[in-house]
Structures are given as structure tokens and as C-alpha cells.
Amino acid sequence: MVSDAALDMDVHEINPAALERALRSASLDLQQIIATVAGRHLDTGRRRHSNSARLPTWRTLLTIDEQVFENRGFLARHSETVRSTFVRFEDSRLCGMDLDEPVDWRRDDDNLPAVYLLVRALVQAEATDMAAQD
């Protein structure tokens, strides 16, 4: 495991291989946390067959983003250097969206937030599963 001390050094002193391992580990961790948090906020699972299922709003994604990046485990396991590499809503053009509008999953802007990309993959996988069941 990469020590946080090795990653908190000046950017010119960071071992590229150690940083790559740390980023890979943080990415996998982030995926798991997003899936867990998103599951609590999206119409999935036992409610997925309901005709009243709503599309997630930008506000929902913003809430997921906040909860994921405030996760104590994630904060403890990964240095600020590594955590800062992930694009957040506040860092993207999406922060100006009408928060109560349904999410437009067709966005392909540069630097889309990690939460947007991973929740989009979850929603698309869910839609594929539902179509296969019909």
C-alpha cells in the first residue's frame, strides 16, 4: 500500500508508479462508495418495477457527490493529493444546471464529475437489465 506521506510530497518528488497505484485503488474505492450511496437515492431495486420511477435530478447527483466525497473511510484511506484528482460537481460546468431538472445522461463534456460518470453507468446497466427482463 502506498503511504500517504509519499503522496503528500511536492508534486515533482512523487513516485509515478506509487501515484498510479494509489489512483487505481482510490478509483475502485470510489466506485464502490458511489454504488452504495447512489443505491439509497435512486429508484432501483425493489422499486424498479414501479411505473412511478423518477429520473434522478441534478440535485440528487449533487447530494450523492457530497456524501461520497465526505465519506470518512474514503477520506481516511486516500490522501488529499489523490482525492483532488477526481472531478467534482463544483469543479465542472454542471454546477450551473437547474438542480430540479432530470439529469441529461447524454452529456459528453470534458471533465465530467466522477459521480456523473459512475451513476450514468449504473443507470444504463439498470435500464439494460430491465429491458432484458421484458
N, C-alpha and C positions, 0 to 999 in steps of 0.2 A: 504494500500500500504506500502511496506517496505521502510523505509528510507535508503538513500544511506549511511548515517552516520553509521547505524547499520551494513552495509555490508563492510565498509571500515576499520573496526577494525582488529586487529590481528586475524589471522585465528582461533586461539583457543578460541576467545571470540565470534565468530559468532554463532547466534542462528540458529540451523539446520533447524527448521521449516520455519523461515524467509528466509533463503537462498534457500530452496526448492521452496517456493512461488515465489521468485524473479527469479529463474532459469526457472520456468514454464512460468512466464509472459514474460521473455526475449525470450524464445523459440518460443512462439506464435507470438510475435512481429517480430522475425527474419524470421519466415515462411512467414509472410505477406510481409515483405520487399523483401525477395528473390523472391517471386512470381511476385511482381511488377517489380523489376529490371530485372529478367530473361525474362519477357514478352517483354521487349524492345530489348533484344539481341537475342532471339531465333526465329526461323521460326515457328511462331504459329499464331493462329487467322485467319485473312483474307488471309494470305499467305499459310496456312497449306495444301491447296489442290493443291498447285503448285508442279509440278514434279521436280522443281529445288531446292526444300528444301534441305538445307545442314545440316549435323550433326554438332552440336556445337564442337568447338575445345577447347583444354585445355586453350588457350589464352582467349576465351570467358568466361570460368568459372573463370579464374583468374580476369578478369575485373569485373565480377559480384561480386566476393568475395571482391574486393577492394571497389566497390561502396556501397555494403551492409554495410560493417563494418566502412565506413566513413560517413554513413547516420547520419546527425545531430540529428534527432529525436531519433534514436537508441542510439547514444552516450549520449544524454541528459537524456533519460529515465532509463538507466541501468548503474550501477556502473562498474568501471574497474574490480572489483572482479568478477562480473557476466559475463561481456563481455569476460574476459580472459578464461572462461571455454569452449568456443566454439573453436573447432579445425579450424584453418585457413589453406589455402594452404601453406603458408610459414612455417607452423608447421608440414607439412606432407611429406611423401615420394613422393607425386605427384608433388612437386615443381621442380623436375628434369626432368619432361616429356618434349618431344618435343612439344612446345606450339602450333604449327600449325597443329598437328595431330588431327584427330577426337577423341573425348572422348570415352574411353572404359568404358561403363557402367557396366561391369561385375566385376569390382574391388571389393574385399571384405576385403581389408587390415584393420587392426586395426587403429583406429583414422583417419577415412576418414573425410575430411573437411565438415562442415555443408552445405556449398553451394553445394558440390558434391552430398551429400545425398538428399537434397531437390530438386535440379534441376533434378536429376535422377528420383525422384518420379513424378515430373511434366511431364517429357518427356515420362515416361512409361504410365502415365494416358492419355496423349495426343495420344499415339500410340494405346491404348486400345479403346479410343473414335473413332479414325479414322477407326479401324478395325470393330467396331460395325456399323459404317455408311455404310461400303461397302457391 
